[in-house]
């Protein structure tokens, strides 16, 4: 199975986890997905009134410089770990 196929499977699996991950883990899942699918973060950081947007932006920005393949593998590994 190719990395792309494993990534697609992990995306599907992420919707059927045995329990909802905590917010920090959800941010990590979001950031890894965005880095894997879109590459480095772009655009302006959301303002103070958008706390969720800022947290998502910061989590994604922390992965800047990671390759998309590297982020895909980390995403796959994290979802596998959460599946138990």
PyMOL Python script that loads the backbone (N, CA, C, O; Angstrom):
from pymol import cmd

cmd.read_pdbstr("""\
ATOM      1  N   UNK A   1       0.857  -1.181   0.000  1.00  0.00           N
ATOM      2  CA  UNK A   1       0.000   0.000   0.000  1.00  0.00           C
ATOM      3  C   UNK A   1       0.899   1.239   0.000  1.00  0.00           C
ATOM      4  O   UNK A   1       1.835   1.328   0.795  1.00  0.00           O
ATOM      5  N   UNK A   2       0.617   2.184  -0.882  1.00  0.00           N
ATOM      6  CA  UNK A   2       1.431   3.393  -0.981  1.00  0.00           C
ATOM      7  C   UNK A   2       1.170   4.310   0.217  1.00  0.00           C
ATOM      8  O   UNK A   2       0.177   4.157   0.927  1.00  0.00           O
ATOM      9  N   UNK A   3       2.071   5.254   0.423  1.00  0.00           N
ATOM     10  CA  UNK A   3       1.914   6.217   1.505  1.00  0.00           C
ATOM     11  C   UNK A   3       0.613   6.999   1.333  1.00  0.00           C
ATOM     12  O   UNK A   3      -0.090   7.261   2.309  1.00  0.00           O
ATOM     13  N   UNK A   4       0.295   7.369   0.095  1.00  0.00           N
ATOM     14  CA  UNK A   4      -0.941   8.113  -0.191  1.00  0.00           C
ATOM     15  C   UNK A   4      -2.175   7.282   0.187  1.00  0.00           C
ATOM     16  O   UNK A   4      -3.134   7.807   0.751  1.00  0.00           O
ATOM     17  N   UNK A   5      -2.139   5.985  -0.128  1.00  0.00           N
ATOM     18  CA  UNK A   5      -3.267   5.103   0.220  1.00  0.00           C
ATOM     19  C   UNK A   5      -3.381   4.929   1.733  1.00  0.00           C
ATOM     20  O   UNK A   5      -4.485   4.915   2.278  1.00  0.00           O
ATOM     21  N   UNK A   6      -2.244   4.796   2.407  1.00  0.00           N
ATOM     22  CA  UNK A   6      -2.258   4.684   3.867  1.00  0.00           C
ATOM     23  C   UNK A   6      -2.806   5.963   4.501  1.00  0.00           C
ATOM     24  O   UNK A   6      -3.543   5.914   5.486  1.00  0.00           O
ATOM     25  N   UNK A   7      -2.434   7.113   3.920  1.00  0.00           N
ATOM     26  CA  UNK A   7      -2.911   8.410   4.409  1.00  0.00           C
ATOM     27  C   UNK A   7      -4.428   8.503   4.247  1.00  0.00           C
ATOM     28  O   UNK A   7      -5.127   8.940   5.162  1.00  0.00           O
ATOM     29  N   UNK A   8      -4.931   8.096   3.093  1.00  0.00           N
ATOM     30  CA  UNK A   8      -6.378   8.109   2.852  1.00  0.00           C
ATOM     31  C   UNK A   8      -7.096   7.181   3.833  1.00  0.00           C
ATOM     32  O   UNK A   8      -8.169   7.520   4.333  1.00  0.00           O
ATOM     33  N   UNK A   9      -6.513   6.014   4.111  1.00  0.00           N
ATOM     34  CA  UNK A   9      -7.112   5.081   5.068  1.00  0.00           C
ATOM     35  C   UNK A   9      -7.115   5.678   6.471  1.00  0.00           C
ATOM     36  O   UNK A   9      -8.094   5.546   7.206  1.00  0.00           O
ATOM     37  N   UNK A  10      -6.022   6.333   6.838  1.00  0.00           N
ATOM     38  CA  UNK A  10      -5.935   6.961   8.160  1.00  0.00           C
ATOM     39  C   UNK A  10      -6.981   8.070   8.302  1.00  0.00           C
ATOM     40  O   UNK A  10      -7.551   8.254   9.377  1.00  0.00           O
ATOM     41  N   UNK A  11      -7.233   8.816   7.202  1.00  0.00           N
ATOM     42  CA  UNK A  11      -8.278   9.853   7.229  1.00  0.00           C
ATOM     43  C   UNK A  11      -9.631   9.224   7.531  1.00  0.00           C
ATOM     44  O   UNK A  11     -10.396   9.739   8.347  1.00  0.00           O
ATOM     45  N   UNK A  12      -9.922   8.108   6.870  1.00  0.00           N
ATOM     46  CA  UNK A  12     -11.190   7.412   7.107  1.00  0.00           C
ATOM     47  C   UNK A  12     -11.244   6.894   8.540  1.00  0.00           C
ATOM     48  O   UNK A  12     -12.263   7.025   9.219  1.00  0.00           O
ATOM     49  N   UNK A  13     -10.138   6.303   8.993  1.00  0.00           N
ATOM     50  CA  UNK A  13     -10.076   5.754  10.351  1.00  0.00           C
ATOM     51  C   UNK A  13     -10.240   6.845  11.408  1.00  0.00           C
ATOM     52  O   UNK A  13     -10.774   6.586  12.486  1.00  0.00           O
ATOM     53  N   UNK A  14      -9.786   8.056  11.109  1.00  0.00           N
ATOM     54  CA  UNK A  14      -9.849   9.146  12.091  1.00  0.00           C
ATOM     55  C   UNK A  14     -11.288   9.500  12.450  1.00  0.00           C
ATOM     56  O   UNK A  14     -11.544  10.066  13.513  1.00  0.00           O
ATOM     57  N   UNK A  15     -12.215   9.171  11.577  1.00  0.00           N
ATOM     58  CA  UNK A  15     -13.629   9.470  11.823  1.00  0.00           C
ATOM     59  C   UNK A  15     -14.303   8.404  12.687  1.00  0.00           C
ATOM     60  O   UNK A  15     -15.441   8.579  13.123  1.00  0.00           O
ATOM     61  N   UNK A  16     -13.592   7.294  12.932  1.00  0.00           N
ATOM     62  CA  UNK A  16     -14.174   6.178  13.682  1.00  0.00           C
ATOM     63  C   UNK A  16     -13.295   5.748  14.852  1.00  0.00           C
ATOM     64  O   UNK A  16     -13.195   4.558  15.149  1.00  0.00           O
ATOM     65  N   UNK A  17     -12.660   6.709  15.515  1.00  0.00           N
ATOM     66  CA  UNK A  17     -11.810   6.372  16.658  1.00  0.00           C
ATOM     67  C   UNK A  17     -12.677   5.923  17.830  1.00  0.00           C
ATOM     68  O   UNK A  17     -13.816   6.367  17.969  1.00  0.00           O
ATOM     69  N   UNK A  18     -12.134   5.036  18.677  1.00  0.00           N
ATOM     70  CA  UNK A  18     -12.925   4.532  19.802  1.00  0.00           C
ATOM     71  C   UNK A  18     -13.355   5.623  20.780  1.00  0.00           C
ATOM     72  O   UNK A  18     -14.421   5.519  21.386  1.00  0.00           O
ATOM     73  N   UNK A  19     -12.541   6.670  20.942  1.00  0.00           N
ATOM     74  CA  UNK A  19     -12.950   7.802  21.772  1.00  0.00           C
ATOM     75  C   UNK A  19     -12.416   9.092  21.174  1.00  0.00           C
ATOM     76  O   UNK A  19     -11.428   9.092  20.440  1.00  0.00           O
ATOM     77  N   UNK A  20     -13.085  10.190  21.498  1.00  0.00           N
ATOM     78  CA  UNK A  20     -12.687  11.496  20.956  1.00  0.00           C
ATOM     79  C   UNK A  20     -11.370  11.918  21.596  1.00  0.00           C
ATOM     80  O   UNK A  20     -11.257  11.937  22.822  1.00  0.00           O
ATOM     81  N   UNK A  21     -10.367  12.258  20.774  1.00  0.00           N
ATOM     82  CA  UNK A  21      -9.091  12.720  21.329  1.00  0.00           C
ATOM     83  C   UNK A  21      -9.245  14.058  22.050  1.00  0.00           C
ATOM     84  O   UNK A  21     -10.188  14.806  21.793  1.00  0.00           O
ATOM     85  N   UNK A  22      -8.309  14.353  22.957  1.00  0.00           N
ATOM     86  CA  UNK A  22      -8.333  15.644  23.643  1.00  0.00           C
ATOM     87  C   UNK A  22      -7.984  16.758  22.642  1.00  0.00           C
ATOM     88  O   UNK A  22      -7.538  16.490  21.527  1.00  0.00           O
ATOM     89  N   UNK A  23      -8.195  17.992  23.061  1.00  0.00           N
ATOM     90  CA  UNK A  23      -8.022  19.127  22.147  1.00  0.00           C
ATOM     91  C   UNK A  23      -6.606  19.241  21.602  1.00  0.00           C
ATOM     92  O   UNK A  23      -6.434  19.570  20.429  1.00  0.00           O
ATOM     93  N   UNK A  24      -5.589  18.982  22.413  1.00  0.00           N
ATOM     94  CA  UNK A  24      -4.206  19.079  21.941  1.00  0.00           C
ATOM     95  C   UNK A  24      -3.944  18.027  20.856  1.00  0.00           C
ATOM     96  O   UNK A  24      -3.254  18.302  19.874  1.00  0.00           O
ATOM     97  N   UNK A  25      -4.487  16.843  21.033  1.00  0.00           N
ATOM     98  CA  UNK A  25      -4.322  15.783  20.031  1.00  0.00           C
ATOM     99  C   UNK A  25      -5.089  16.133  18.761  1.00  0.00           C
ATOM    100  O   UNK A  25      -4.608  15.898  17.653  1.00  0.00           O
ATOM    101  N   UNK A  26      -6.277  16.692  18.925  1.00  0.00           N
ATOM    102  CA  UNK A  26      -7.050  17.127  17.751  1.00  0.00           C
ATOM    103  C   UNK A  26      -6.296  18.193  16.960  1.00  0.00           C
ATOM    104  O   UNK A  26      -6.314  18.181  15.729  1.00  0.00           O
ATOM    105  N   UNK A  27      -5.635  19.112  17.660  1.00  0.00           N
ATOM    106  CA  UNK A  27      -4.832  20.129  16.976  1.00  0.00           C
ATOM    107  C   UNK A  27      -3.679  19.484  16.218  1.00  0.00           C
ATOM    108  O   UNK A  27      -3.356  19.895  15.104  1.00  0.00           O
ATOM    109  N   UNK A  28      -3.061  18.476  16.821  1.00  0.00           N
ATOM    110  CA  UNK A  28      -1.943  17.789  16.171  1.00  0.00           C
ATOM    111  C   UNK A  28      -2.436  17.066  14.915  1.00  0.00           C
ATOM    112  O   UNK A  28      -1.778  17.099  13.875  1.00  0.00           O
ATOM    113  N   UNK A  29      -3.594  16.414  15.018  1.00  0.00           N
ATOM    114  CA  UNK A  29      -4.181  15.728  13.860  1.00  0.00           C
ATOM    115  C   UNK A  29      -4.443  16.743  12.748  1.00  0.00           C
ATOM    116  O   UNK A  29      -4.098  16.509  11.590  1.00  0.00           O
ATOM    117  N   UNK A  30      -5.057  17.873  13.113  1.00  0.00           N
ATOM    118  CA  UNK A  30      -5.358  18.928  12.133  1.00  0.00           C
ATOM    119  C   UNK A  30      -4.078  19.420  11.464  1.00  0.00           C
ATOM    120  O   UNK A  30      -4.002  19.506  10.238  1.00  0.00           O
ATOM    121  N   UNK A  31      -3.079  19.741  12.274  1.00  0.00           N
ATOM    122  CA  UNK A  31      -1.843  20.306  11.748  1.00  0.00           C
ATOM    123  C   UNK A  31      -1.120  19.321  10.835  1.00  0.00           C
ATOM    124  O   UNK A  31      -0.640  19.705   9.769  1.00  0.00           O
ATOM    125  N   UNK A  32      -1.040  18.067  11.239  1.00  0.00           N
ATOM    126  CA  UNK A  32      -0.380  17.057  10.398  1.00  0.00           C
ATOM    127  C   UNK A  32      -1.128  16.874   9.086  1.00  0.00           C
ATOM    128  O   UNK A  32      -0.512  16.742   8.028  1.00  0.00           O
ATOM    129  N   UNK A  33      -2.467  16.867   9.154  1.00  0.00           N
ATOM    130  CA  UNK A  33      -3.259  16.734   7.936  1.00  0.00           C
ATOM    131  C   UNK A  33      -2.993  17.900   6.989  1.00  0.00           C
ATOM    132  O   UNK A  33      -2.769  17.699   5.795  1.00  0.00           O
ATOM    133  N   UNK A  34      -3.020  19.125   7.526  1.00  0.00           N
ATOM    134  CA  UNK A  34      -2.805  20.304   6.694  1.00  0.00           C
ATOM    135  C   UNK A  34      -1.393  20.312   6.097  1.00  0.00           C
ATOM    136  O   UNK A  34      -1.219  20.641   4.924  1.00  0.00           O
ATOM    137  N   UNK A  35      -0.385  19.952   6.901  1.00  0.00           N
ATOM    138  CA  UNK A  35       0.986  19.929   6.406  1.00  0.00           C
ATOM    139  C   UNK A  35       1.135  18.872   5.317  1.00  0.00           C
ATOM    140  O   UNK A  35       1.813  19.094   4.314  1.00  0.00           O
ATOM    141  N   UNK A  36       0.498  17.723   5.522  1.00  0.00           N
ATOM    142  CA  UNK A  36       0.586  16.626   4.556  1.00  0.00           C
ATOM    143  C   UNK A  36      -0.139  16.953   3.261  1.00  0.00           C
ATOM    144  O   UNK A  36       0.323  16.583   2.181  1.00  0.00           O
ATOM    145  N   UNK A  37      -1.267  17.642   3.359  1.00  0.00           N
ATOM    146  CA  UNK A  37      -2.070  17.883   2.163  1.00  0.00           C
ATOM    147  C   UNK A  37      -1.771  19.214   1.481  1.00  0.00           C
ATOM    148  O   UNK A  37      -1.947  19.329   0.268  1.00  0.00           O
ATOM    149  N   UNK A  38      -1.323  20.225   2.233  1.00  0.00           N
ATOM    150  CA  UNK A  38      -1.127  21.551   1.643  1.00  0.00           C
ATOM    151  C   UNK A  38       0.295  22.083   1.767  1.00  0.00           C
ATOM    152  O   UNK A  38       0.628  23.084   1.133  1.00  0.00           O
ATOM    153  N   UNK A  39       1.132  21.446   2.558  1.00  0.00           N
ATOM    154  CA  UNK A  39       2.492  21.949   2.751  1.00  0.00           C
ATOM    155  C   UNK A  39       2.532  23.004   3.845  1.00  0.00           C
ATOM    156  O   UNK A  39       1.649  23.061   4.700  1.00  0.00           O
ATOM    157  N   UNK A  40       3.570  23.843   3.810  1.00  0.00           N
ATOM    158  CA  UNK A  40       3.762  24.851   4.854  1.00  0.00           C
ATOM    159  C   UNK A  40       2.596  25.832   4.924  1.00  0.00           C
ATOM    160  O   UNK A  40       1.970  26.165   3.918  1.00  0.00           O
ATOM    161  N   UNK A  41       2.328  26.283   6.148  1.00  0.00           N
ATOM    162  CA  UNK A  41       1.247  27.232   6.405  1.00  0.00           C
ATOM    163  C   UNK A  41       1.468  28.510   5.594  1.00  0.00           C
ATOM    164  O   UNK A  41       2.602  28.940   5.385  1.00  0.00           O
ATOM    165  N   UNK A  42       0.374  29.100   5.146  1.00  0.00           N
ATOM    166  CA  UNK A  42       0.422  30.361   4.402  1.00  0.00           C
ATOM    167  C   UNK A  42      -0.625  31.297   4.971  1.00  0.00           C
ATOM    168  O   UNK A  42      -1.530  30.877   5.693  1.00  0.00           O
ATOM    169  N   UNK A  43      -0.491  32.560   4.639  1.00  0.00           N
ATOM    170  CA  UNK A  43      -1.492  33.534   5.055  1.00  0.00           C
ATOM    171  C   UNK A  43      -1.181  34.131   6.416  1.00  0.00           C
ATOM    172  O   UNK A  43      -0.228  33.736   7.087  1.00  0.00           O
ATOM    173  N   UNK A  44      -2.001  35.082   6.800  1.00  0.00           N
ATOM    174  CA  UNK A  44      -1.819  35.794   8.058  1.00  0.00           C
ATOM    175  C   UNK A  44      -2.402  34.998   9.220  1.00  0.00           C
ATOM    176  O   UNK A  44      -3.382  34.268   9.073  1.00  0.00           O
ATOM    177  N   UNK A  45      -1.773  35.162  10.368  1.00  0.00           N
ATOM    178  CA  UNK A  45      -2.277  34.514  11.588  1.00  0.00           C
ATOM    179  C   UNK A  45      -3.577  35.197  11.990  1.00  0.00           C
ATOM    180  O   UNK A  45      -3.652  36.425  11.996  1.00  0.00           O
ATOM    181  N   UNK A  46      -4.617  34.407  12.330  1.00  0.00           N
ATOM    182  CA  UNK A  46      -5.896  35.008  12.740  1.00  0.00           C
ATOM    183  C   UNK A  46      -5.730  35.927  13.954  1.00  0.00           C
ATOM    184  O   UNK A  46      -4.803  35.762  14.747  1.00  0.00           O
ATOM    185  N   UNK A  47      -6.628  36.883  14.085  1.00  0.00           N
ATOM    186  CA  UNK A  47      -6.578  37.855  15.173  1.00  0.00           C
ATOM    187  C   UNK A  47      -6.973  37.274  16.524  1.00  0.00           C
ATOM    188  O   UNK A  47      -7.378  36.116  16.630  1.00  0.00           O
ATOM    189  N   UNK A  48      -6.843  38.109  17.556  1.00  0.00           N
ATOM    190  CA  UNK A  48      -7.110  37.677  18.932  1.00  0.00           C
ATOM    191  C   UNK A  48      -8.530  37.174  19.144  1.00  0.00           C
ATOM    192  O   UNK A  48      -8.757  36.339  20.019  1.00  0.00           O
ATOM    193  N   UNK A  49      -9.479  37.655  18.373  1.00  0.00           N
ATOM    194  CA  UNK A  49     -10.869  37.261  18.582  1.00  0.00           C
ATOM    195  C   UNK A  49     -11.156  35.852  18.075  1.00  0.00           C
ATOM    196  O   UNK A  49     -12.186  35.268  18.414  1.00  0.00           O
ATOM    197  N   UNK A  50     -10.255  35.304  17.266  1.00  0.00           N
ATOM    198  CA  UNK A  50     -10.440  33.957  16.711  1.00  0.00           C
ATOM    199  C   UNK A  50      -9.463  33.000  17.391  1.00  0.00           C
ATOM    200  O   UNK A  50      -8.439  32.631  16.817  1.00  0.00           O
ATOM    201  N   UNK A  51      -9.793  32.605  18.620  1.00  0.00           N
ATOM    202  CA  UNK A  51      -8.885  31.763  19.406  1.00  0.00           C
ATOM    203  C   UNK A  51      -8.671  30.384  18.763  1.00  0.00           C
ATOM    204  O   UNK A  51      -7.549  29.878  18.732  1.00  0.00           O
ATOM    205  N   UNK A  52      -9.734  29.790  18.260  1.00  0.00           N
ATOM    206  CA  UNK A  52      -9.617  28.479  17.618  1.00  0.00           C
ATOM    207  C   UNK A  52      -8.762  28.578  16.359  1.00  0.00           C
ATOM    208  O   UNK A  52      -7.876  27.754  16.134  1.00  0.00           O
ATOM    209  N   UNK A  53      -9.033  29.584  15.548  1.00  0.00           N
ATOM    210  CA  UNK A  53      -8.255  29.791  14.335  1.00  0.00           C
ATOM    211  C   UNK A  53      -6.780  30.003  14.624  1.00  0.00           C
ATOM    212  O   UNK A  53      -5.917  29.487  13.913  1.00  0.00           O
ATOM    213  N   UNK A  54      -6.493  30.769  15.679  1.00  0.00           N
ATOM    214  CA  UNK A  54      -5.099  31.007  16.068  1.00  0.00           C
ATOM    215  C   UNK A  54      -4.426  29.708  16.502  1.00  0.00           C
ATOM    216  O   UNK A  54      -3.287  29.438  16.123  1.00  0.00           O
ATOM    217  N   UNK A  55      -5.125  28.912  17.290  1.00  0.00           N
ATOM    218  CA  UNK A  55      -4.553  27.645  17.771  1.00  0.00           C
ATOM    219  C   UNK A  55      -4.261  26.719  16.598  1.00  0.00           C
ATOM    220  O   UNK A  55      -3.204  26.089  16.552  1.00  0.00           O
ATOM    221  N   UNK A  56      -5.193  26.632  15.648  1.00  0.00           N
ATOM    222  CA  UNK A  56      -4.988  25.798  14.465  1.00  0.00           C
ATOM    223  C   UNK A  56      -3.805  26.304  13.640  1.00  0.00           C
ATOM    224  O   UNK A  56      -2.960  25.522  13.205  1.00  0.00           O
ATOM    225  N   UNK A  57      -3.755  27.625  13.430  1.00  0.00           N
ATOM    226  CA  UNK A  57      -2.675  28.231  12.653  1.00  0.00           C
ATOM    227  C   UNK A  57      -1.324  27.941  13.320  1.00  0.00           C
ATOM    228  O   UNK A  57      -0.370  27.544  12.650  1.00  0.00           O
ATOM    229  N   UNK A  58      -1.249  28.141  14.641  1.00  0.00           N
ATOM    230  CA  UNK A  58       0.007  27.951  15.367  1.00  0.00           C
ATOM    231  C   UNK A  58       0.451  26.494  15.329  1.00  0.00           C
ATOM    232  O   UNK A  58       1.640  26.209  15.188  1.00  0.00           O
ATOM    233  N   UNK A  59      -0.506  25.566  15.457  1.00  0.00           N
ATOM    234  CA  UNK A  59      -0.161  24.143  15.411  1.00  0.00           C
ATOM    235  C   UNK A  59       0.392  23.772  14.031  1.00  0.00           C
ATOM    236  O   UNK A  59       1.360  23.018  13.928  1.00  0.00           O
ATOM    237  N   UNK A  60      -0.222  24.299  12.985  1.00  0.00           N
ATOM    238  CA  UNK A  60       0.241  24.035  11.622  1.00  0.00           C
ATOM    239  C   UNK A  60       1.591  24.701  11.388  1.00  0.00           C
ATOM    240  O   UNK A  60       2.489  24.094  10.803  1.00  0.00           O
ATOM    241  N   UNK A  61       1.743  25.942  11.838  1.00  0.00           N
ATOM    242  CA  UNK A  61       2.997  26.677  11.646  1.00  0.00           C
ATOM    243  C   UNK A  61       4.166  25.978  12.331  1.00  0.00           C
ATOM    244  O   UNK A  61       5.302  26.073  11.868  1.00  0.00           O
ATOM    245  N   UNK A  62       3.895  25.276  13.431  1.00  0.00           N
ATOM    246  CA  UNK A  62       4.958  24.569  14.162  1.00  0.00           C
ATOM    247  C   UNK A  62       5.567  23.443  13.318  1.00  0.00           C
ATOM    248  O   UNK A  62       6.674  22.989  13.606  1.00  0.00           O
ATOM    249  N   UNK A  63       4.864  22.998  12.297  1.00  0.00           N
ATOM    250  CA  UNK A  63       5.346  21.910  11.438  1.00  0.00           C
ATOM    251  C   UNK A  63       6.074  22.425  10.195  1.00  0.00           C
ATOM    252  O   UNK A  63       6.497  21.635   9.351  1.00  0.00           O
ATOM    253  N   UNK A  64       6.220  23.736  10.083  1.00  0.00           N
ATOM    254  CA  UNK A  64       6.848  24.334   8.903  1.00  0.00           C
ATOM    255  C   UNK A  64       8.202  23.689   8.630  1.00  0.00           C
ATOM    256  O   UNK A  64       9.017  23.517   9.537  1.00  0.00           O
ATOM    257  N   UNK A  65       8.426  23.339   7.377  1.00  0.00           N
ATOM    258  CA  UNK A  65       9.686  22.725   6.983  1.00  0.00           C
ATOM    259  C   UNK A  65       9.624  21.208   6.909  1.00  0.00           C
ATOM    260  O   UNK A  65      10.481  20.588   6.280  1.00  0.00           O
ATOM    261  N   UNK A  66       8.621  20.596   7.542  1.00  0.00           N
ATOM    262  CA  UNK A  66       8.453  19.148   7.406  1.00  0.00           C
ATOM    263  C   UNK A  66       7.952  18.843   6.002  1.00  0.00           C
ATOM    264  O   UNK A  66       7.114  19.570   5.467  1.00  0.00           O
ATOM    265  N   UNK A  67       8.459  17.777   5.406  1.00  0.00           N
ATOM    266  CA  UNK A  67       7.978  17.397   4.077  1.00  0.00           C
ATOM    267  C   UNK A  67       6.555  16.871   4.185  1.00  0.00           C
ATOM    268  O   UNK A  67       6.112  16.445   5.252  1.00  0.00           O
ATOM    269  N   UNK A  68       5.850  16.910   3.063  1.00  0.00           N
ATOM    270  CA  UNK A  68       4.482  16.401   3.059  1.00  0.00           C
ATOM    271  C   UNK A  68       4.474  14.896   3.342  1.00  0.00           C
ATOM    272  O   UNK A  68       3.586  14.407   4.041  1.00  0.00           O
ATOM    273  N   UNK A  69       5.447  14.164   2.811  1.00  0.00           N
ATOM    274  CA  UNK A  69       5.526  12.725   3.081  1.00  0.00           C
ATOM    275  C   UNK A  69       5.777  12.450   4.555  1.00  0.00           C
ATOM    276  O   UNK A  69       5.192  11.534   5.132  1.00  0.00           O
ATOM    277  N   UNK A  70       6.646  13.244   5.161  1.00  0.00           N
ATOM    278  CA  UNK A  70       6.949  13.091   6.583  1.00  0.00           C
ATOM    279  C   UNK A  70       5.696  13.338   7.420  1.00  0.00           C
ATOM    280  O   UNK A  70       5.406  12.591   8.354  1.00  0.00           O
ATOM    281  N   UNK A  71       4.958  14.392   7.078  1.00  0.00           N
ATOM    282  CA  UNK A  71       3.722  14.713   7.796  1.00  0.00           C
ATOM    283  C   UNK A  71       2.679  13.618   7.596  1.00  0.00           C
ATOM    284  O   UNK A  71       1.957  13.275   8.533  1.00  0.00           O
ATOM    285  N   UNK A  72       2.591  13.064   6.383  1.00  0.00           N
ATOM    286  CA  UNK A  72       1.661  11.958   6.132  1.00  0.00           C
ATOM    287  C   UNK A  72       1.976  10.780   7.044  1.00  0.00           C
ATOM    288  O   UNK A  72       1.078  10.201   7.655  1.00  0.00           O
ATOM    289  N   UNK A  73       3.265  10.426   7.134  1.00  0.00           N
ATOM    290  CA  UNK A  73       3.654   9.277   7.952  1.00  0.00           C
ATOM    291  C   UNK A  73       3.343   9.539   9.421  1.00  0.00           C
ATOM    292  O   UNK A  73       2.863   8.641  10.112  1.00  0.00           O
ATOM    293  N   UNK A  74       3.604  10.746   9.911  1.00  0.00           N
ATOM    294  CA  UNK A  74       3.300  11.079  11.301  1.00  0.00           C
ATOM    295  C   UNK A  74       1.795  11.036  11.556  1.00  0.00           C
ATOM    296  O   UNK A  74       1.358  10.596  12.620  1.00  0.00           O
ATOM    297  N   UNK A  75       1.009  11.487  10.592  1.00  0.00           N
ATOM    298  CA  UNK A  75      -0.452  11.447  10.696  1.00  0.00           C
ATOM    299  C   UNK A  75      -0.922   9.993  10.789  1.00  0.00           C
ATOM    300  O   UNK A  75      -1.722   9.643  11.657  1.00  0.00           O
ATOM    301  N   UNK A  76      -0.418   9.162   9.893  1.00  0.00           N
ATOM    302  CA  UNK A  76      -0.763   7.730   9.879  1.00  0.00           C
ATOM    303  C   UNK A  76      -0.428   7.098  11.229  1.00  0.00           C
ATOM    304  O   UNK A  76      -1.252   6.398  11.816  1.00  0.00           O
ATOM    305  N   UNK A  77       0.784   7.351  11.714  1.00  0.00           N
ATOM    306  CA  UNK A  77       1.244   6.776  12.980  1.00  0.00           C
ATOM    307  C   UNK A  77       0.364   7.228  14.142  1.00  0.00           C
ATOM    308  O   UNK A  77       0.018   6.426  15.009  1.00  0.00           O
ATOM    309  N   UNK A  78       0.001   8.512  14.162  1.00  0.00           N
ATOM    310  CA  UNK A  78      -0.829   9.040  15.249  1.00  0.00           C
ATOM    311  C   UNK A  78      -2.216   8.404  15.238  1.00  0.00           C
ATOM    312  O   UNK A  78      -2.729   8.020  16.289  1.00  0.00           O
ATOM    313  N   UNK A  79      -2.826   8.291  14.058  1.00  0.00           N
ATOM    314  CA  UNK A  79      -4.162   7.690  13.978  1.00  0.00           C
ATOM    315  C   UNK A  79      -4.103   6.218  14.389  1.00  0.00           C
ATOM    316  O   UNK A  79      -4.995   5.732  15.084  1.00  0.00           O
ATOM    317  N   UNK A  80      -3.060   5.510  13.964  1.00  0.00           N
ATOM    318  CA  UNK A  80      -2.897   4.100  14.367  1.00  0.00           C
ATOM    319  C   UNK A  80      -2.792   3.982  15.884  1.00  0.00           C
ATOM    320  O   UNK A  80      -3.378   3.083  16.486  1.00  0.00           O
ATOM    321  N   UNK A  81      -2.044   4.891  16.494  1.00  0.00           N
ATOM    322  CA  UNK A  81      -1.881   4.887  17.956  1.00  0.00           C
ATOM    323  C   UNK A  81      -3.223   5.139  18.637  1.00  0.00           C
ATOM    324  O   UNK A  81      -3.540   4.492  19.635  1.00  0.00           O
ATOM    325  N   UNK A  82      -4.012   6.072  18.107  1.00  0.00           N
ATOM    326  CA  UNK A  82      -5.298   6.412  18.708  1.00  0.00           C
ATOM    327  C   UNK A  82      -6.337   5.301  18.510  1.00  0.00           C
ATOM    328  O   UNK A  82      -7.276   5.175  19.297  1.00  0.00           O
ATOM    329  N   UNK A  83      -6.162   4.500  17.460  1.00  0.00           N
ATOM    330  CA  UNK A  83      -7.100   3.393  17.236  1.00  0.00           C
ATOM    331  C   UNK A  83      -6.956   2.324  18.322  1.00  0.00           C
ATOM    332  O   UNK A  83      -7.884   1.560  18.591  1.00  0.00           O
ATOM    333  N   UNK A  84      -5.769   2.290  18.938  1.00  0.00           N
ATOM    334  CA  UNK A  84      -5.544   1.352  20.049  1.00  0.00           C
ATOM    335  C   UNK A  84      -5.107   0.025  19.657  1.00  0.00           C
ATOM    336  O   UNK A  84      -4.892  -0.832  20.513  1.00  0.00           O
TER     337      UNK A  84
END
""", "prot")
cmd.dss("prot")
cmd.show_as("cartoon", "prot")
cmd.util.cbc("prot")
cmd.orient("prot")
